[in-house]
Amino acid sequence: MVPFRFLLLSAVLAAVLAAIGVTAVMAALNPSASEVASNVSDNDPLTPPEFYGTR
């Protein structure tokens, strides 16, 4: 019965580590609203952000 307990504990630990990893990757890939707003040259909503390039 002891190996089953270790298997269950390992599965729970793996799920927690996976959730932390996914959260960290999503936080690294998604820019925050302040980062996106800082890339805009002015406050005109019709002007695309600078990272889209020129027309």
N, C-alpha and C positions, 0 to 999 in steps of 0.2 A: 504493500500500500504506500510505502514511502516514495517509490519512483513516480507514482501517479500524482502525489502531492507536489513534487518538484516539477513535473510536467505542467501542472495547472499554474503553479507560481511563475514558471518561465513564460507561459502564454500570456498571463496578465502583465508581466513586466514587458514583454515584447509589444503588446498593444499600447501600453503607456508610452514607451519609447517611440513607437511609430506615430502616435498622435503628436508628440512633442516635435518630432522631425518634420512632419507635414506642416505643422504650424510655423516652424522656423523657415521652411522653404517658401511658404506662401508670403510670409512677412518680408522675406528678402526679395521676392519677385514683384510684388505689388507695390507700386509707388503710393505714398500717402497723398492726400489731397493738397497738403501744403507744398509738396515737391512739384506736383503738377501745376499748381497755381504760380509757383516761382518761375516756371519755364515760360509763362505767358508774358509777352513784351508789354502789353497794356491790358486794361480791363474790358476791352471790347469783346463780347462773347462771340461775335462773328469772325474774329481773327483766329486762325488756327494756331496752336502752340508752336513754338520755334522748333521743337524736335521733329515736326512733320516735314521740315524743309521748306523750300520756296516753291512757288507756283510757276 
